Amino acid sequence: MTKTLPYLAVTCALGLLLTGCSQSSQGSSRVTPSAAPDATMTPSGNVSKDLDVKTKVIKGAGLAITVDKGKQQVTFQTVDPKTKKPMKDWYMFNEKAQTLSWHKWVSAMGQAFDYTFSLTTHKMTKIKDFHHNDITPK
């Protein structure tokens, strides 16, 4: 027992050291176009588009990505990965207004809601119901 404990401690320390050194931090790794060969941004004037059905950032959905440099916004439309048809949810980041909007379909209610978050205050600034009525709590 007295000989086993030091060997076990050294083995654990070595394992932690090797796995800790082999992982890079997220901040040090950057994705470049060459690192993402499937990126197919198609430019047309100030607007670039891409359809990504492989990554599945959102469970069960792909993304149709639209970058509009003129409006300074990026729209992420969820799409069915098999049919590539738009689904009901979407996200929009607007750099000019410093907002993130989220259109969320609630199938149990048969309604959609629009949420707007301020990227400067980190707070929800507006909620709209299916009829575009402002229902933001006061």
GROMACS elastic network, one bead per residue, 0.5 to 0.9 nm:
[ bonds ]
;  ai    aj funct       b0    kb
    1     4     6  0.50500   500
    1     5     6  0.62937   500
    2     5     6  0.57922   500
    2     6     6  0.73506   500
    3     6     6  0.59901   500
    3     7     6  0.67614   500
    3     8     6  0.89311   500
    4     7     6  0.52866   500
    4     8     6  0.60696   500
    4     9     6  0.86282   500
    5     8     6  0.50710   500
    5     9     6  0.61280   500
    5    10     6  0.86414   500
    6     9     6  0.50224   500
    6    10     6  0.61121   500
    6    11     6  0.84972   500
    7    10     6  0.51501   500
    7    11     6  0.60427   500
    7    12     6  0.85745   500
    8    11     6  0.50943   500
    8    12     6  0.61457   500
    8    13     6  0.85498   500
    9    12     6  0.52037   500
    9    13     6  0.60937   500
    9    14     6  0.85139   500
   10    13     6  0.50814   500
   10    14     6  0.59907   500
   10    15     6  0.84917   500
   11    14     6  0.51288   500
   11    15     6  0.61079   500
   11    16     6  0.86334   500
   12    15     6  0.50648   500
   12    16     6  0.61566   500
   12    17     6  0.85038   500
   13    16     6  0.51434   500
   13    17     6  0.60329   500
   13    18     6  0.85880   500
   14    17     6  0.50104   500
   14    18     6  0.60985   500
   14    19     6  0.85838   500
   15    18     6  0.52552   500
   15    19     6  0.61565   500
   15    20     6  0.83273   500
   16    19     6  0.53063   500
   16    20     6  0.57551   500
   16    21     6  0.83846   500
   17    20     6  0.51516   500
   17    21     6  0.60731   500
   17    22     6  0.85352   500
   18    21     6  0.53347   500
   18    22     6  0.61487   500
   18    23     6  0.89577   500
   19    22     6  0.51770   500
   19    23     6  0.65709   500
   20    23     6  0.58408   500
   20    24     6  0.85233   500
   21    24     6  0.75692   500
   24    27     6  0.83937   500
   24    28     6  0.68744   500
   24    29     6  0.72391   500
   25    28     6  0.55455   500
   25    29     6  0.68771   500
   26    29     6  0.55101   500
   26    30     6  0.79765   500
   27    30     6  0.75134   500
   30    35     6  0.87945   500
   31    34     6  0.81111   500
   31    35     6  0.59224   500
   31    36     6  0.70087   500
   32    35     6  0.50776   500
   32    36     6  0.64974   500
   33    36     6  0.51549   500
   33    37     6  0.66586   500
   33    38     6  0.88284   500
   33    39     6  0.69842   500
   34    37     6  0.58521   500
   34    39     6  0.89417   500
   35    38     6  0.89991   500
   36    39     6  0.57466   500
   37    40     6  0.81705   500
   38    52     6  0.85617   500
   39    50     6  0.73726   500
   39    51     6  0.86533   500
   39    52     6  0.80425   500
   40    49     6  0.78867   500
   40    50     6  0.56557   500
   40    51     6  0.75663   500
   40    52     6  0.86211   500
   41    48     6  0.58071   500
   41    49     6  0.51709   500
   41    51     6  0.81326   500
   41    65     6  0.85629   500
   41    66     6  0.87842   500
   42    47     6  0.82689   500
   42    48     6  0.51502   500
   42    49     6  0.51234   500
   42    50     6  0.63419   500
   43    46     6  0.72866   500
   43    47     6  0.58229   500
   43    49     6  0.65357   500
   43    67     6  0.89933   500
   44    47     6  0.52952   500
   44    48     6  0.59337   500
   44    49     6  0.82698   500
   45    48     6  0.77406   500
   45    69     6  0.89882   500
   46    67     6  0.80566   500
   46    68     6  0.57831   500
   46    69     6  0.51988   500
   46    70     6  0.58138   500
   46    71     6  0.87463   500
   47    66     6  0.68695   500
   47    67     6  0.55370   500
   47    69     6  0.62764   500
   47    70     6  0.77353   500
   48    65     6  0.81625   500
   48    66     6  0.57937   500
   48    67     6  0.51004   500
   48    68     6  0.66047   500
   48    69     6  0.83370   500
   49    64     6  0.73008   500
   49    65     6  0.55604   500
   49    67     6  0.63136   500
   49    68     6  0.87683   500
   50    63     6  0.81481   500
   50    64     6  0.58273   500
   50    65     6  0.51128   500
   50    66     6  0.66495   500
   50    67     6  0.87763   500
   51    62     6  0.76323   500
   51    63     6  0.59226   500
   51    65     6  0.61756   500
   51    66     6  0.88609   500
   51    79     6  0.86471   500
   51    84     6  0.82799   500
   52    55     6  0.64307   500
   52    56     6  0.78978   500
   52    62     6  0.55933   500
   52    63     6  0.51776   500
   52    64     6  0.62554   500
   52    65     6  0.77497   500
   52    79     6  0.87554   500
   52    81     6  0.83225   500
   53    56     6  0.63895   500
   53    61     6  0.70434   500
   53    63     6  0.61747   500
   53    64     6  0.82040   500
   53    79     6  0.75331   500
   53    80     6  0.77043   500
   53    82     6  0.79573   500
   53    84     6  0.74069   500
   54    57     6  0.87812   500
   54    61     6  0.89445   500
   54    62     6  0.66605   500
   54    63     6  0.89318   500
   54    81     6  0.74496   500
   55    58     6  0.85146   500
   55    61     6  0.89310   500
   55    62     6  0.69470   500
   55    63     6  0.84878   500
   56    59     6  0.59105   500
   56    60     6  0.66691   500
   56    61     6  0.57393   500
   56    62     6  0.52597   500
   56    63     6  0.76784   500
   56    81     6  0.83064   500
   57    60     6  0.86806   500
   57    61     6  0.75461   500
   57    62     6  0.72156   500
   57    63     6  0.80311   500
   58    61     6  0.55176   500
   58    62     6  0.69625   500
   58    63     6  0.82063   500
   58    78     6  0.79864   500
   59    62     6  0.83156   500
   60    79     6  0.89452   500
   60    80     6  0.74577   500
   60    81     6  0.73998   500
   61    78     6  0.58515   500
   61    79     6  0.55405   500
   61    80     6  0.53413   500
   61    81     6  0.56778   500
   61    87     6  0.81509   500
   62    77     6  0.83076   500
   62    78     6  0.56970   500
   62    80     6  0.60569   500
   62    81     6  0.51663   500
   62    82     6  0.89498   500
   62    84     6  0.77148   500
   63    76     6  0.59622   500
   63    77     6  0.55055   500
   63    79     6  0.54693   500
   63    80     6  0.83670   500
   63    81     6  0.83477   500
   63    84     6  0.88178   500
   63    86     6  0.86114   500
   63    90     6  0.89246   500
   64    75     6  0.79311   500
   64    76     6  0.57725   500
   64    77     6  0.50277   500
   64    78     6  0.63557   500
   64    79     6  0.65343   500
   64    84     6  0.86381   500
   64    86     6  0.79700   500
   65    74     6  0.70844   500
   65    75     6  0.57406   500
   65    77     6  0.64455   500
   65    78     6  0.88117   500
   66    73     6  0.82703   500
   66    74     6  0.55960   500
   66    75     6  0.51310   500
   66    76     6  0.66693   500
   66    77     6  0.82797   500
   67    71     6  0.88225   500
   67    72     6  0.77798   500
   67    73     6  0.61458   500
   67    75     6  0.65945   500
   67    76     6  0.89581   500
   68    71     6  0.55290   500
   68    72     6  0.57534   500
   68    73     6  0.54217   500
   68    74     6  0.61734   500
   68    75     6  0.83150   500
   69    73     6  0.66472   500
   69    74     6  0.83741   500
   70    73     6  0.79827   500
   71    74     6  0.87248   500
   71    94     6  0.78079   500
   71    95     6  0.85320   500
   71    96     6  0.76272   500
   72    93     6  0.85468   500
   72    94     6  0.60231   500
   72    95     6  0.54988   500
   72    96     6  0.58455   500
   72    97     6  0.87613   500
   73    92     6  0.68905   500
   73    93     6  0.54820   500
   73    95     6  0.58154   500
   73    96     6  0.75017   500
   74    91     6  0.82976   500
   74    92     6  0.56711   500
   74    93     6  0.52131   500
   74    94     6  0.65391   500
   74    95     6  0.83243   500
   75    90     6  0.71790   500
   75    91     6  0.57730   500
   75    93     6  0.64495   500
   75    94     6  0.85584   500
   76    89     6  0.88199   500
   76    90     6  0.55877   500
   76    91     6  0.50429   500
   76    92     6  0.61886   500
   76    93     6  0.84437   500
   77    86     6  0.66928   500
   77    87     6  0.73389   500
   77    88     6  0.80649   500
   77    89     6  0.65617   500
   77    91     6  0.64893   500
   77    92     6  0.84649   500
   78    81     6  0.89962   500
   78    85     6  0.85866   500
   78    86     6  0.59293   500
   78    87     6  0.53099   500
   78    88     6  0.70389   500
   78    89     6  0.57904   500
   78    90     6  0.57736   500
   78    91     6  0.83736   500
   79    82     6  0.86540   500
   79    83     6  0.79909   500
   79    84     6  0.54311   500
   79    85     6  0.53042   500
   79    88     6  0.83157   500
   79    89     6  0.86596   500
   80    83     6  0.55561   500
   80    85     6  0.54728   500
   80    86     6  0.63762   500
   80    87     6  0.63105   500
   81    84     6  0.53054   500
   81    85     6  0.79401   500
   82    85     6  0.82359   500
   83    86     6  0.87757   500
   84    87     6  0.89356   500
   86    89     6  0.84431   500
   87    90     6  0.80784   500
   88   103     6  0.77509   500
   88   104     6  0.72301   500
   88   105     6  0.59469   500
   88   112     6  0.84020   500
   89   102     6  0.74598   500
   89   103     6  0.53015   500
   89   104     6  0.50698   500
   89   105     6  0.59689   500
   89   112     6  0.86036   500
   90   101     6  0.82546   500
   90   102     6  0.59465   500
   90   103     6  0.52381   500
   90   104     6  0.71288   500
   91   100     6  0.71111   500
   91   101     6  0.56140   500
   91   103     6  0.63488   500
   91   104     6  0.87655   500
   92    99     6  0.80777   500
   92   100     6  0.56173   500
   92   101     6  0.50349   500
   92   102     6  0.65216   500
   92   103     6  0.86163   500
   93    97     6  0.88229   500
   93    98     6  0.75700   500
   93    99     6  0.59802   500
   93   101     6  0.64877   500
   93   102     6  0.89541   500
   94    97     6  0.55634   500
   94    98     6  0.56086   500
   94    99     6  0.53144   500
   94   100     6  0.63098   500
   94   101     6  0.81576   500
   95    99     6  0.68219   500
   95   100     6  0.86615   500
   96    99     6  0.80492   500
   97   100     6  0.88586   500
   97   118     6  0.83507   500
   97   119     6  0.87651   500
   98   117     6  0.86335   500
   98   118     6  0.61753   500
   98   119     6  0.52730   500
   98   120     6  0.65723   500
   99   116     6  0.66128   500
   99   117     6  0.55257   500
   99   119     6  0.53491   500
   99   120     6  0.80148   500
  100   115     6  0.82158   500
  100   116     6  0.57418   500
  100   117     6  0.51844   500
  100   118     6  0.66081   500
  100   119     6  0.69448   500
  101   114     6  0.69208   500
  101   115     6  0.55502   500
  101   117     6  0.62971   500
  101   118     6  0.89036   500
  102   113     6  0.81142   500
  102   114     6  0.56602   500
  102   115     6  0.51242   500
  102   116     6  0.64613   500
  102   117     6  0.84655   500
  103   112     6  0.67903   500
  103   113     6  0.58195   500
  103   115     6  0.64940   500
  103   116     6  0.89176   500
  104   111     6  0.85586   500
  104   112     6  0.54389   500
  104   113     6  0.53252   500
  104   114     6  0.63397   500
  104   115     6  0.79033   500
  105   109     6  0.85874   500
  105   110     6  0.74456   500
  105   111     6  0.59360   500
  105   113     6  0.64866   500
  105   114     6  0.88788   500
  106   109     6  0.55609   500
  106   110     6  0.59473   500
  106   111     6  0.55381   500
  106   112     6  0.57672   500
  106   113     6  0.77401   500
  107   111     6  0.67037   500
  107   112     6  0.82356   500
  108   111     6  0.80447   500
  109   112     6  0.82944   500
  111   129     6  0.77269   500
  111   130     6  0.56301   500
  112   128     6  0.86956   500
  112   129     6  0.64999   500
  112   130     6  0.50783   500
  112   131     6  0.88466   500
  113   127     6  0.69406   500
  113   128     6  0.56573   500
  113   130     6  0.57623   500
  113   131     6  0.89726   500
  113   132     6  0.82771   500
  114   126     6  0.78828   500
  114   127     6  0.55768   500
  114   128     6  0.50176   500
  114   129     6  0.65666   500
  114   130     6  0.80169   500
  114   132     6  0.81108   500
  115   124     6  0.72234   500
  115   125     6  0.78866   500
  115   126     6  0.58668   500
  115   128     6  0.66541   500
  116   123     6  0.86995   500
  116   124     6  0.58194   500
  116   125     6  0.56743   500
  116   126     6  0.51104   500
  116   127     6  0.64936   500
  116   128     6  0.87720   500
  117   120     6  0.89268   500
  117   121     6  0.84104   500
  117   122     6  0.66927   500
  117   123     6  0.56244   500
  117   125     6  0.54909   500
  117   126     6  0.71962   500
  118   121     6  0.55164   500
  118   122     6  0.53349   500
  118   123     6  0.55694   500
  118   124     6  0.62140   500
  118   125     6  0.63000   500
  119   122     6  0.51131   500
  119   123     6  0.75409   500
  120   123     6  0.81962   500
  121   124     6  0.85460   500
  124   127     6  0.78555   500
  124   136     6  0.86336   500
  125   136     6  0.74825   500
  126   134     6  0.70010   500
  126   135     6  0.75728   500
  126   136     6  0.52964   500
  126   137     6  0.85153   500
  127   132     6  0.88036   500
  127   133     6  0.83067   500
  127   134     6  0.58890   500
  127   135     6  0.54626   500
  127   137     6  0.81781   500
  128   131     6  0.76228   500
  128   132     6  0.50967   500
  128   133     6  0.52596   500
  128   135     6  0.55139   500
  128   136     6  0.70735   500
  129   132     6  0.51454   500
  129   133     6  0.54704   500
  129   134     6  0.67507   500
  129   135     6  0.66071   500
  130   133     6  0.74128   500
  131   134     6  0.89501   500
  132   135     6  0.87794   500
  135   138     6  0.87616   500
